[in-house]
Amino acid sequence: MKMNLKIRDLREDRDLSQGTIAKMLLCDQSLYSKYERGEREIPLHLIIRLAEYYGVSVDYLVGLTDETAPYPRKRK
């Protein structure tokens, strides 16, 4: 599944609006809509923020795995 479809499905499964996610990402709703439609590439820092927000791994979002669980974080 393409990343744009995954981020849309994650958002819709949680009954969130594009505007809500756009605010969390600090971007306009129209730009976020383009990310979901695959019209614009999502910057890496926003992919990371989405993965943290949804509690999934970046690998899951970009299609490298079907496992949603994120890796354990390194201790600082």
C-alpha positions in Angstrom: 0.0 0.0 0.0 1.3 3.5 -0.8 2.2 5.9 1.9 -0.5 8.4 1.0 -3.2 5.7 1.4 -1.7 4.6 4.7 -1.8 8.0 6.2 -5.4 8.5 4.9 -6.5 5.2 6.4 -4.8 5.9 9.7 -6.6 9.3 9.9 -10.0 7.9 8.9 -9.8 4.9 11.2 -9.4 7.4 14.1 -12.3 9.7 12.8 -9.9 12.7 12.4 -10.2 15.4 9.9 -7.5 16.5 7.5 -7.6 19.9 9.3 -6.8 18.3 12.6 -3.8 16.5 11.2 -2.6 19.5 9.3 -2.7 21.6 12.6 -0.6 18.9 14.3 1.9 19.0 11.4 1.8 22.8 11.3 0.7 23.0 7.7 -2.3 24.0 5.7 -5.2 21.6 5.2 -4.8 22.0 1.5 -1.2 20.9 1.6 -2.0 17.9 3.8 -4.7 16.9 1.3 -2.1 16.9 -1.4 0.1 14.6 0.7 -2.9 12.2 1.1 -3.6 12.3 -2.6 0.0 11.6 -3.5 0.4 15.0 -5.3 3.2 16.2 -3.0 6.1 14.3 -1.3 5.9 14.3 2.5 9.1 15.6 4.1 10.9 13.2 6.3 10.4 15.3 9.4 6.6 15.1 8.9 6.7 11.4 8.2 8.4 11.0 11.6 5.9 13.2 13.3 3.0 11.2 11.8 4.6 7.9 12.9 4.9 9.2 16.4 1.4 10.6 16.4 -0.2 7.4 15.2 2.1 5.1 17.2 3.4 3.3 14.1 6.9 2.8 12.6 8.3 5.0 9.8 9.0 1.7 8.0 5.2 0.9 8.1 4.3 4.3 6.7 6.8 4.1 3.8 5.8 0.5 3.0 8.9 -1.4 4.1 6.9 -3.6 6.5 3.3 -4.5 7.3 4.1 -4.5 11.1 2.7 -1.3 12.6 4.5 -1.5 15.9 7.3 1.0 16.2 10.8 0.0 17.3 11.7 0.5 20.9 13.2 3.9 21.5 16.8 4.4 22.4 17.4 5.7 25.9 19.0 9.1 26.1 
